[in-house]
Amino acid sequence: MSTANMSAGSEVVQADRSALLVLSKLLIRLRAFVALFALIAFFAIVNDSFLSSSNLIILTKQVAINAILGIGMTFVILTAGIDLSVGSIVGLAGMIAGGLINEGLVLPMFGVTIYFNIWIVCMLALLVGMAVGLANGIIITRFNVAPFIATLGTLYIARGLALISNDGATFPSLTGEPVLSNTGFPQLGAGTFLELPYSIWIMFGLTAIAIFIAHKTPFGRQVYAIGGNERAAELSGVRVKQVTMLTYVISGFCSAMVGLIIASQLVSAHPATGETFELNAIAAVVLGGTSLAGGRGAVFGTLIGAFVIGVLRNGMVLEGLSSFIQTIITGTVIILAVMVDQLQVRLQQQRA
């Protein structure tokens, strides 16, 4: 064989390898979409009721809870952080709203009790969630506490505050009273617009806002820069501490919003609401392609990741699988997602 033929053959092999590498990288980047469509196709075939309008609305309502939590978690993880307190903030925000609706704000020094309009109640609950997020950010940035430890501590603090707020009991019947002008809270969870529940519209609205912030604003670019290389971002003029704190405030806001939605849907607030929700949010973010190392990922990917988890669980429920089996399968999917993420990193390094 001539040298020219050998060279040509080598070039063909090299081209094939490059094309295979590009295809592999593309499939890995689109893994959440591939998994979602595969799950939808599978459950649509094995169960006739899966694609019914009623089931799809129920499924999307369940996804909305995880997706909204995941939006806030995405910003935190993009900075290479983590927020374990989101589930406790969910419970605390619900209890704050429940207490303000049922018992009002008691001012013993003046001997009066103030009952707020339902919009003010929701705003106060959201502010509490943002305050916990701000506390997380301050502890992490000002006192150099690792995000895992800082948010683990506030997880317990927020849960304890939720329990103390009503001695561990539930605030029932959050319907309010017309004479107190605090009615209408159940509408947040039960109301619809164009035949879709408000929670779904909130999910899509927050997703659109978050995508705009992440990709079209200086703040979003700074978040990615911090996750990519914090020191380099600081040297380039990024106010790392302030931006990092704000990501935790966003996470606290999203968590409080979920707390309000759940309390409204149940028309009651329980201090244990939101337990393990932080794990579901992290799973949605990872499945959506956001790297736990920071600097790489997208809010839209988190939305897809939340749908993957939601479709998987909904399909397993329709098939009658026990909750124990569902937990095992969900955990396996999360591990596989992290393994694929690591494979993506290696492929990028090879291509570089």
N, C-alpha and C positions, 0 to 999 in steps of 0.2 A: 504493500500500500504506500502510495506517495505521501510526502510530507504535506502537500496541499490538501489531500483527501482527509488525512488525519486531523489537520487543523480545522477543516470545514465540519467534520464530525464532532469535534470538541466544541465548536461554536454552537452547533445544534443542541447538544446536550446541555450546554450552559444556558441557552435560551429557554429550553424546556424547564430547567430547574428554576429559572427566574420567573417564568410564567406560573409554575406550580406554587412558588413562594408567594407571589402576588395574589393568586386565587385563595390560598390558605389564609393569608392575612385578611382578605376581604370577608371570607366566611366567618372568621373569628370575630371581626369587628361587627358583623351583622348577626352574631350568635343569638342575641335576644329576640330579634325579629324571626329568625329561623325557628327558635324554640317555641315562640308564641304561635306561629302559624301551624307548626307541627302538632302542638297540643290542641289547638282549635279543631284542626282536621280530624285528629284521633277521636276526641270526645264527641264531635258531631256525628261520626260514623257509628260509634258504639252506643250512643244514647240519643234518641230522637228529640228529647226535650231540652237538650243542651242549647240549641240555637233558638229556642222560643223567646219571644220578646220579654216575657215576664222573668225568665231566668237570666237573660242578658242584663236586665235592669238591676236585678238583685246582685249579680256578679259585679257590675260596675260600681254599685254602691259600696260593696265590700272593698273593691280595689281603691276607691277614693280615699278611704281611711289610710291605707298603707302608702298610697301615692303622695298624699299631702305631707305625711311625715317624711317620706323619702325626699321631697323637694328640699326641705330644710337640711336634712342629713347630707344631701349632695353637696351643698355649699361648704359644710363643715369638712367633709372628707376630701373635697378638692384642695383644701389647705393642708392636707395630711393630718387632720384631726379626727376626733370621734366624739359622739355625743350619746352617752348611755342614759341620760336623764329624760329623754323625750317621753317615755312611757309614764313616768311619774308626773311629768308636767301635764300630760293628758288627764290623769286622775285629779290633780290639783285644780286645774282650770274648771273641770266639771263641778267640783265641790264648791269652788268660789261662786260660780254661777248659781248653783243650787242654793247655797246659803243666802245669797243676796235676794233671790226670788222668794224663798220661803220665810226667811227670818229678817231680811233687810240688814242694813248697817246700823248696829246698836251703838249709840254714843251715851254711855252711862253717866258721864260727867255732866251732860245736859239733860239727861232723862228722856231722850227721844230716840226713835228708830226711823231711819230713812229708807224708803223703798224707791228704787230707781226704775226708770223706763227700761224696757228690755234691751234696747240698743246700748244704753249705758252699761248695763250688766255685762253684755258681751264684750264691750270695749275694756271694761275693768278686768275681766278674765283674761283677755288677750294681753293686756299690760302686765299682768302677773306672770304669764308665760314668758314674755319678753324680758321681764326683770330677772327671772331665773336664768335665762339665756345670757343676759348681761353679766350676772354673777359668775357663770361658767367662764365667760370670756375674760373677766378681770382676774380670776384665780389662775387661769392658764397663762395669760400674757404678762400680768404684773408680778405674779409670784412664781412664775416659771414651773408650775405644777403640770405634770404630764396630763394631756387631755383625758386619757383613760381613767386616771385616778381622780382628777377633779370632777368629772361628770359622774363617776361612780359614787362619789360623796354626795353630790347634789341629787342623785337618784334617791338615796335614802332620806335626805333632808326634805325633798319635795313630797315624797310618799308619806313621811311622818307628818308634815303639815296638812296633807289631805286627810289623814286619819284623825288628827287632833281637831280639825275644823268642826266635826260633829261627833266626836268620841267614837270614831270607827263605824258610825251608823250611816245609813243612806238618807239622802234628801229626796223624799218621794213626791210625786204629783207636782211636777214643775210647770203647772199651768198658769200660776199667778192668779190674781184677783182683779176684776175690772175696777173696783173701788180704789185699788192701789196703783192702777195704770201700769201694771207689769205683766200683762198677758201677752201671748204670741210666741213664747219661746219654742213650743213644740213645732211651730211652722218651719223652723230651720231644718229639722230632721224629717218632717213629713210633707212639707210643701213641695210643689212641683212647678216647673215652668216649661211649656211646650212638652208636657208629659214626661219630663225628666226631673228627678229629684234635685233639690237645690245643692246637695252635697256633690253631685256629679258636675254641676256647673261651677261650683267653687273649685273643684279639682282642675278642671280645664282652664279656668281663669287664672288660678295661681300658677299653673304650668306655663301658660303663655307669658305671664309677667316674669316668671323666673328665667325663662329662656331669653327673653329680651334683656334682662339684667345681666345674665351670664355672658352673652355674646355681643351686646350692643352698647355696653356702658364701661367706663373706666374701672368701676368697681369690679365688674365681672372679670376683666382682663387681669386685674390685680390679684384676684382670688386664684386664678390659674397660675400666675407668676409665683405666688407664695408657695403653692403646692409643688411647683416644678423645682424651685430653688429659692428657699427663703432668704438666704444670705444675699444672693444676687439681686433679688427683688428689693431688699432693703437698700442695697448700694445704688440701685437705680432710682431711688426716691419714693418707693412705695411705703406707706405708713402701715407697716406689717401688723403692729399691735391693734390699731384701730380697725383695720379691715378684718382681722381674725375675730375680734370681739363682735363685730357686726354679723359675721356668719353664724355665731351662736345665738345672737338675738333673733335672727331669721328662723333658726331652728326652733327656738322657744315659741315664736309666734305661730309657726305651723303646728306645733304640738298642741298649743292652747286651742287653736281652731278645731283640731280633731276632738279635743275634749268637749268643746261646745256641741259639735255635731253629734257625738255619741250620746251625751246627756240629753240632747233634744230628741234624738230618735227613741231613747228609752223613757223619756219624760221623767227621768230620775237621775240622780248622781250618786255614784258609789266610789268610795276612796280607793278601791282596788282596781278600778278601771285603768286599762293601759298597761297592765303587767305583761312583760316580754315584748311589748310593741317595738321597743328599740331594736330587737333582733330582726323583726320583720322589715323594719325600715332599712337597716344595714343590708339585709339580703336583697331588697329591691334595688338598692344603689349598686351593689356588686354585680347582680345579674344584668343590670343595665349598662355595664361596661366601665363604670367609674373605678379607677385604681385606688386601692386602699393606701397606696404610697403618696397619693395626691398629684395634682397637676394634670390629670387626664380623665375625661369623662364628660357627660352631658346630662342635663335635666330631662330631656326627652327620653334618653336611654333609661333613666330611672322610672319614668312612666311606663315604658314597655316592660321593665323588670317587674313592676308592681302588677301589671296585667298577667305576666307569666305566672307569678305566684297565685294570683287570684283565679286564673283559669285552671291551674293545676288543682287547687283545693276544691273549687267548685265541681270540677269533673270527678274528683275522688269521692266527694259527698254524694253526687248523683249515682255513682257506682256502688255506694254502700260500704266503702272501705272504712275500717275503724279509725278513730282519731289517732291511735298509736301508730298504725301503718302510715297515716298521713304525715305524722311528725317525722318518721324515719325517711320517707321519700323527700320531704321538703329539705331536711338536713343534707341528704345526699346531693340534691340539686345545688345547694349552696356551695358545698365542697367542690363539686365539678366546675361551678362558675369561677371560683378562685383559681383552680388549676388551669382553666382556659385562659384566665387573665394573665397568669404567669407565662403561659405558652405564647401569648400575644407579645409580651415584653421580649421574650427570646427571639421571636421572629423579627421584631423591629430591630433588635441588635444585629441579627444576621444580615438583614437588608442594608443596614447602615455600613 
